[in-house]
Amino acid sequence: MSEAQGKRIPANSRDRGLGAGVRLNLGLVFLAAASGCSHALGPENLPIATVSGRVMQGTRPLDHGWVEFFPADGTLGNLRSARIQPDGSFSTSGVAVGLNVVRLVDVPIESKEIRGLLGAFHSPIRRRVHAGGESSMMIDVFAELRRLQQSGFPEPGVDTGKDAQ
């Protein structure tokens, strides 16, 4: 036994005094405050959409590989992938709403340079995904290459000499 404030208190009851009660009350206050702020402290839901479509090379569907959507130019979200089916179709959910770089990965395109270009994270294929419902898109490799060529970019594998010194 020991003395505290002129009273004799058994040694094993010293920790049950005011300190334990204050700790319990502070714990309850913290739990009440945290539960009231759970919405403010939780993760923010980013706008997403479901995207489906077809991948073609002219009139021929690309019959395997992956379509990947990577948010670009300030669009917030995660990379999403969709397996290309034998008929060229694909579908995936959770695609970021806004501008996305579209990659074609492991697709049956004969040209190694074009496969590399369209499968890169800097792929020239861009698509804007809109909020609400399902977005549908057609990706034609030939049309994308024509668009790229018309924009002034060289054909894949063509050395422009700009990097030579």
C-alpha positions as CSV (number, residue, x, y, z in Angstrom):
1,M,0.0,0.0,0.0
2,S,1.1,3.6,-0.7
3,E,-0.2,7.0,0.3
4,A,-1.8,9.5,-2.2
5,Q,-3.3,12.8,-1.1
6,G,-3.2,11.7,2.5
7,K,-5.2,8.5,1.9
8,R,-4.0,5.0,1.8
9,I,-4.5,3.4,-1.6
10,P,-3.6,-0.2,-2.4
11,A,-0.7,-0.5,-4.8
12,N,-2.7,-2.5,-7.4
13,S,-5.4,0.1,-7.7
14,R,-3.2,3.1,-8.5
15,D,-3.7,2.8,-12.3
16,R,-7.5,2.7,-12.0
17,G,-7.7,6.3,-10.9
18,L,-8.3,9.4,-12.9
19,G,-5.7,8.5,-15.6
20,A,-7.5,5.4,-16.7
21,G,-10.8,7.3,-16.9
22,V,-9.3,10.1,-18.9
23,R,-7.8,7.6,-21.3
24,L,-11.2,5.8,-21.7
25,N,-13.0,9.1,-22.3
26,L,-10.4,10.4,-24.8
27,G,-10.7,7.1,-26.7
28,L,-14.5,7.4,-26.9
29,V,-14.2,11.0,-28.1
30,F,-11.8,9.9,-30.8
31,L,-14.0,7.1,-32.0
32,A,-17.1,9.5,-32.1
33,A,-15.1,12.1,-34.0
34,A,-13.7,9.6,-36.5
35,S,-17.0,7.9,-37.2
36,G,-18.6,11.3,-37.9
37,C,-15.8,12.2,-40.4
38,S,-15.6,8.8,-42.2
39,H,-16.9,10.3,-45.4
40,A,-14.4,13.2,-45.4
41,L,-11.5,10.9,-44.7
42,G,-12.5,8.1,-47.1
43,P,-11.2,7.7,-50.6
44,E,-12.8,9.9,-53.3
45,N,-14.7,8.0,-55.9
46,L,-13.4,8.8,-59.4
47,P,-15.8,8.9,-62.3
48,I,-15.6,5.6,-64.3
49,A,-17.5,4.0,-67.2
50,T,-17.9,0.7,-69.0
51,V,-16.4,0.6,-72.4
52,S,-17.0,-1.9,-75.2
53,G,-16.2,-2.1,-78.9
54,R,-14.3,-3.8,-81.6
55,V,-10.7,-3.7,-82.8
56,M,-10.2,-4.0,-86.5
57,Q,-7.4,-3.9,-89.1
58,G,-9.5,-2.6,-92.0
59,T,-12.2,-5.2,-92.5
60,R,-10.5,-7.9,-90.5
61,P,-11.0,-8.1,-86.7
62,L,-8.0,-8.5,-84.5
63,D,-8.7,-11.8,-82.9
64,H,-6.6,-11.7,-79.8
65,G,-4.6,-9.5,-77.5
66,W,-5.6,-6.7,-75.1
67,V,-7.0,-3.2,-75.2
68,E,-5.7,-1.1,-72.4
69,F,-7.0,2.3,-71.3
70,F,-4.6,4.6,-69.6
71,P,-5.8,8.0,-68.2
72,A,-4.1,10.9,-70.0
73,D,-3.8,14.7,-69.8
74,G,-5.2,15.2,-66.3
75,T,-7.7,12.4,-66.4
76,L,-7.7,10.6,-63.0
77,G,-8.1,6.9,-62.8
78,N,-6.5,3.5,-63.1
79,L,-5.2,1.5,-66.1
80,R,-7.9,-0.9,-67.3
81,S,-7.6,-3.8,-69.6
82,A,-9.9,-5.8,-71.8
83,R,-9.2,-9.1,-73.6
84,I,-9.9,-9.0,-77.3
85,Q,-12.3,-11.8,-78.3
86,P,-11.9,-13.8,-81.6
87,D,-14.5,-11.5,-83.3
88,G,-12.5,-8.4,-82.3
89,S,-14.9,-7.3,-79.6
90,F,-13.8,-6.2,-76.1
91,S,-15.6,-4.9,-72.9
92,T,-14.3,-3.7,-69.6
93,S,-15.6,-1.6,-66.7
94,G,-13.9,0.9,-64.4
95,V,-12.4,3.0,-67.3
96,A,-11.6,6.6,-66.2
97,V,-14.0,9.2,-67.5
98,G,-12.1,11.7,-69.7
99,L,-9.2,11.3,-72.2
100,N,-7.5,7.9,-72.3
101,V,-4.5,6.6,-74.2
102,V,-5.6,3.4,-75.8
103,R,-2.9,0.7,-76.1
104,L,-3.2,-2.5,-78.2
105,V,-1.0,-5.1,-76.6
106,D,-0.1,-8.5,-78.0
107,V,-2.2,-8.0,-81.1
108,P,-1.7,-9.9,-84.4
109,I,-0.2,-7.1,-86.5
110,E,2.6,-8.2,-88.7
111,S,4.7,-5.0,-88.5
112,K,6.9,-5.0,-85.4
113,E,7.2,-1.2,-85.6
114,I,3.4,-0.7,-85.7
115,R,2.9,-3.2,-82.9
116,G,5.4,-1.3,-80.8
117,L,3.9,2.0,-81.6
118,L,0.3,1.0,-80.8
119,G,1.4,-1.0,-77.7
120,A,3.4,1.8,-76.1
121,F,2.2,4.0,-73.3
122,H,2.6,6.9,-75.7
123,S,0.3,5.2,-78.3
124,P,-1.2,7.7,-80.7
125,I,-4.7,6.2,-80.1
126,R,-6.7,8.5,-77.9
127,R,-10.4,8.2,-76.9
128,R,-12.6,10.3,-74.7
129,V,-14.7,8.2,-72.4
130,H,-18.0,9.8,-71.3
131,A,-19.7,9.5,-67.9
132,G,-22.9,7.5,-67.5
133,G,-23.9,4.2,-69.1
134,E,-21.7,2.4,-71.5
135,S,-19.3,3.9,-74.1
136,S,-18.9,2.1,-77.4
137,M,-15.9,2.5,-79.7
138,M,-14.5,1.2,-82.9
139,I,-10.7,1.1,-83.2
140,D,-9.4,0.6,-86.7
141,V,-5.7,0.2,-86.9
142,F,-5.5,1.4,-90.5
143,A,-7.7,4.5,-89.7
144,E,-5.5,5.3,-86.7
145,L,-2.3,5.1,-88.8
146,R,-3.9,7.3,-91.5
147,R,-4.9,9.9,-88.9
148,L,-1.3,9.8,-87.4
149,Q,0.2,10.2,-90.8
150,Q,-2.1,13.2,-91.7
151,S,-1.2,14.9,-88.4
152,G,2.4,15.2,-89.7
153,F,4.0,12.3,-87.7
154,P,6.3,10.0,-89.7
155,E,5.3,6.5,-90.5
156,P,6.6,4.0,-87.9
157,G,10.2,2.9,-88.6
158,V,10.9,5.9,-90.8
159,D,14.0,7.9,-89.7
160,T,13.4,11.6,-90.2
161,G,17.0,12.5,-89.4
162,K,15.8,15.0,-86.8
163,D,17.7,13.2,-84.0
164,A,20.9,12.8,-86.0
165,Q,23.8,15.1,-85.1
